[in-house]
Amino acid sequence: MRKFSVGLVFFLSVFMVFALTAADADAADTIKIGFNIPLTGDNPDVGASSKNAAQMYLKKNPNVTVGGKSYALKFIYDDNEYKAESAVKVSTKLITEEGVLGIIGPQSSSQAVPAGEVANNFATPMISPWSTNPNTTLDRPYVFRGCFLDPFQGPVAANFATDELGAKKAAVLYDIAADYPKGLAEFFKEAFEKIHGPGSVVAFESFTTGDKDFSAQMTNIMMSGADVLFTPQYYSEVPLIVRAAKEMGWNKPILGSDSWGSGDLMGLCGDDCKGYYFSTHYAAAGAKGETKAFIDEYSATYGKTPDDVAALTWDSLGLMIQAIKDTGGLSGDIKADRTKVKDALAAIKNFPGITGGMTFTPDGDPKKCAVVVQINQDGQFAFHKSVCPK
């Protein structure tokens, strides 16, 4: 028995050494990308769209060649529950425990701003596909985004309300407890009053995340004499706001922002939202070229049209992978390689994204156009006009 035990121990020892060596070899030939996304919580459709686009990308691109060496791509999805504190924990785990080379997400500004601080502190490249709040990338050289910023989107909406909706007085309804709507509401107000003068935003109403009753705010908006209502809220909240407005007798335009284009807006809002406009990142209806190819494949795979989050996730992945290739080669030192990827991201010019061409500014923000879409009678987000930075 003793001889058998010794032999067994020897065999197991050899096997473990072989297994660990093989694991190290596999790790050396694998590039891990982390996804900090909301798979549960208030807006799970955002996480689902992110993961769907990533899975489709991985199926088409299971490997990447960097400096003449082929690596397998591995995507690690972690749920931030649509909470800031969870997003911080997820980023920390992806960086310190999973050893990812870079991170895609979070999507929403409320999570992207605090998670971006973690990524920058750990010197790990992060791209937020959908966070338009300026603070996401501000003074954070390791943090990038795949979308335009609210200081650009706010004036786009204000000019559209003026030029095409004929508004001279505006009302705003927004969530004061969330970074994205609060920031965009303020940028819209500033831009609109720059055009029409102080006080032309005649109602600037707020609520807190999770509120369902907007009757008090809508009473003030109805009494204000506003010509348009701007509400930069998420797909899960817009139907409640629209119905509250119509129940109060509101029959004027309601204007939205890019957060309208995520999730199942039309499934929740239906006919109530038809005819309204919102600023966003791309228009699925009438798309051409690579954008149409992406939409067709996504629709065939998942049975629905990809929203902004899916398209921007696709572009952000493309940017991350392009930067990894542009390093010219990875050393295997994860800290050094993360810095090389960051430097390569900052140097990207004229990236041909499906949501538009992108060149990064020194702040990690892309120069790109916005699109204004109208929700047509078929419930589609139809292209209306494109607005580009001057």
N, C-alpha and C positions, 0 to 999 in steps of 0.2 A: 504493500500500500504506500509506503514511504517513497519508493522509487517512482510510483505512478504520480504521487502528489508533486514531487519535485519536477517531474517531466511536464505535468500540467501547468505548474507555475511558470516554468521556462517558456512553454508554448504561449501562454497568455501574455507574458511579458513581451515576447517578440511580436505578437499580434498587436498589442497596444502601441508599441513603438512604430510599427508599420502603419497603423491606423492614424496615429497622430501626424506622422510624416505625410501621409496622403492628404490628411485634412489641411495641413499647412500648405501643401502644394496646390490644393483646390482653392484655398483662400488667396494664394498668390496669383492665381489665374482668374479671380473673380473681382468685379467692380460692384460694390454695393451702393445703391441709392436709396435713401430713406424718404418716406412720405408721411408728413405730419398733417393728417386730414381728419375731418369729423365724420366718422362712420356711424355715430349715434349722436344724441343731443337734439338741439332745436332745428338744425338744418342738415340732416343726414344725406339729402340728395346731393349736396355739395361734395361730400366725401365719396359718394357713389360715382358721381361723374368723374372725379379725379382718378379713382381706381380703375374705372372702365377704360378711360383713355390710356392710362399707364399699362394696363394689361394688353390692350390692343397694340401699343407701341412695342412692348416686350415680345409679343408673338411675332411681329414683323422684324424685330431687331434683337434676337437673343444674344448676339455677340457684337463686340466692338473691337476694332483693331487700333491700337495706340502704339506709335513708334515701331511698327512692324510686328508687334505681338498681339495675339488674339486673346481677349478676355470675355468670359461669360458675364452677362449682366444679371444682377440679382436685385429685385425690388423688395423693400421691407416696408409694409404698411402698418402704421400705428395710429390708433384712434385718439384724437384730442378732445372728443366729446363736445366740441364747439365751446370749449371753455379756455380762458387765458391760462389758468394755472395748469391745466392738463397739457396745453400746447408747450409750455415751458418744460414740463416733465418729459414729454415725448421727445423734444429736441435733445435734451440732456441724455436720455437713454440711447437714442440713435447714434449720438456722437461718441459717448463714453463706453457704452456696452456693445453696441452693434458694429461700431467701427466703420460707419458709412463714409464714403468719399465726399458726398454732397447730399443736400436735402431739397426736396420739392415741397413747398407749402411752409406754413399754413396758407389757406386761401383768404379767409376773411381778416380784415385789419385788426379786429379785436384780439385775434390769436397771433397774427403775423408780427405785430409790433413787439410784444414781449418775447416771442420765440426768436425773432431776429436778433435781439440783444444776446440771447444765449449762443446763437450760431456765431455771432461776431466775436464774443468773448472767448469761444473755443476755436476761433480761426478756422471755421468750417463754411464752405460756400453754401449759400441757401438762395433759392429762387422762389419767391411768392408769385404764383401765376396771376392772382386776382386781387391782391391788396392794393388799393389805390391811395391809401393814406400816406402822405409824405414821410411820416415818422418811421415807416417800415425800413427805409434804407438810409435815413438821415444819419450822417457821420458813422456809417457802418460799411466799411469797404468790402466785407465778405457777404453782404446781403444785396440781392438784386430782385427785380420784378419783371414779369412778362406783360405788363399792362401799362396804360397811361396813368397819370396822377389826377387826383381830385382838383388841384389848382387849375388844371386844364379842363377837366370835365365840368366843373361848376360853371365857367363862362360859356362852354358849349351849350349847356342847358339853358342858361339865362338868355343867350343870344337867340336860341331857337324859340323860346317862349315869346320873345319880343318880335322877331322878324317873321315867324311863320304862324304863330298863334295869336299875334296882335295884342299881347298882354302889356298893360301899362302898370298894373298892380298885381302883386303875386302873394300867395300864401305858401307857407312851408310847414310840413308836418314830419317830425323826425324823432328817432330814439336818442334821447340825450345821454343814455348810459353806454352807448356803443361808439367806438372810435370812427368807424366808417361813415354812418349816416350823420353823426354830429359834425364831423369835419366837412363833408360834402354840403350839408345844409348851410354852413357858414360861408363856404366858397361861393355857393349859388347866391346867397343874400348879398355878399360883397359885390359880385359881378352885376347882379340885377340893379342894385342901387347906384352903381357906377354909371349905368345906362340911363336910369330914370330919376335918379336923385334920392337923397336920404328919405326914408319913410315909405318908399314905394313897395317894399315888402311889408304889407299891411297886417300880416299875421304870421308870427314865427312861433308855432306851437310845438310842444314836445311831449313825449311820453317816456315810459321806462320799459326796458326789455321785459316781455311777457305780458304786458297789458293787452287786454282784448276789447275794452270799451273806449271808443274814441268820440263819444257823443259830446262831451264838454269841449274838446278841441274843435270839433266840426261846427259847433254852435258859434264859437268865436270866428272861425273862418268864414262861415256864411254871413255873419254880420259885418265882416271887414270890407266887403265889396271887391274882393280879389277877382281877377280875370282868369287865373290859372292856379292850380295847386301842384306844387312840386313835392314829391315824397320819395326820398332816396332810401327805400326800405327793401328788405329781402322778400323772396317769393312767398314765404309763409305768412308774411304780414300784409302784403299788398292787397290781397282779396278782402281782408277784414276792413282795411281802410277805405277801399273803393266802395264796399257795400254800405259802410257807415255814412260815407259822403252822399251816396244816392238816396239812402233812407232819409237824409236831412233835406233832400231836394236839390242837391248840387247837380247842375247840368252843364258845367263848363269843363274845359280840358283838364285832365290830370296828366302830369308829366313825370316820368320816372328816370332812373339811372341804371347803370350796368348791373346792379344787384337784381333787377327785375328779370334778367335773362337767364338766371340759374334756376335749377329745380323745376318742379312741375307747376309753373305759374298758371298755365291755361287750364290744367286739370283742376286747380283749386278756384280759379277766378272765372273761367268760362266766358260767357257772353259779356259779362260786366266789364271786362278789360279790353274788349275789342274796340279798335279805333284810337286807342291811346298810343302815345309815343314814348320812347325812352332812349337815352344815349347808351351805347354799348361798344363791344369790341369787334363784333363781326355779325353779318347777317347771313343766316343759313339759307333763307329763301332766295333763289337766284344766284347762288354762289357758283364760281367757275374754277377751273384748273385744279391745283392741289387741294384747295379748300373744299371743292365739291367732291373730290376723291375721298377725302377724310370723312366728310359727312355721309357719303354713300356707304362706306365701309362700316362706320360706326352704327348707322341706322340698320344695316343688314345684320350686324353682330348683336346689337342690344334692343332692336325693335323700337327705337325712338331717335329723334333728331338730337344731335349733341348740342348742349348748351354752351354758354361762354366758358364756364369752368373747364369743361372737357377740352375745348379747343385751346384754351390758354395753357392747360396742363400739357397738352401735346407739344405746344411751342416751347414751353419751359423745359421739358425733357430734351427737346431738340437742341436747345441752347446749352444745357448742361453737358450733353454728349458731345456736341461740337467743341466745347471748351476742353473736355477731356482729351479729345483727339488732338486739339491744337497745342497741348502741352508738349507733344513730340515724343513722349515716353514717360512712364511712371517708374519711380525708384523703389516702391515697396515701403518707403517710410511714409506712413499715412499723413503725418503732420506736414511734411514737406510737399507731398502730393496735393494736399488740400490747398495749400498756398499757390501751387502752380496752376491749379484749376481756377482759383479766384482770379489770378493775373490774366489767364486766358479768356475768362468771361468778360473782364473789363475791356479787353482788346477787340471784342467781336464787333464787326462792322457789316451792315447791310444783310443781316440774317433774314432769309426768305420765309418768314413764318406764315402759317395759314390765316392768322389774324392780322397780317400786315408785316411789312419789312421792319426790322429793328436794328438800331445802332445804339449802344449804351453810352450814356453820358458818364462823366467821372463819378457821379453819385450812384451809379448802378441802376438808373432809370432809362428805359428805352424811349427813343424818339419815335412816336407812331401816331397814326390817325385814330380818331373816334368815328363811330358810325351812329347815325340816328335811324332807328327802325320804327315802323308802325305795326301794331298788331292788327292784321287784316281780318276780314270777315271769315276766313278759314282758320283763324287762330294761329297763323304763322307770323313770324317776326320778319316782315318784309323790309328790304333796304329802302331808305328814303333819301339819305344824303350822307356824304362823307365830309368830315371836318378835320383838317390837318393843322399841326402847329405851324406858326409863322416862322 
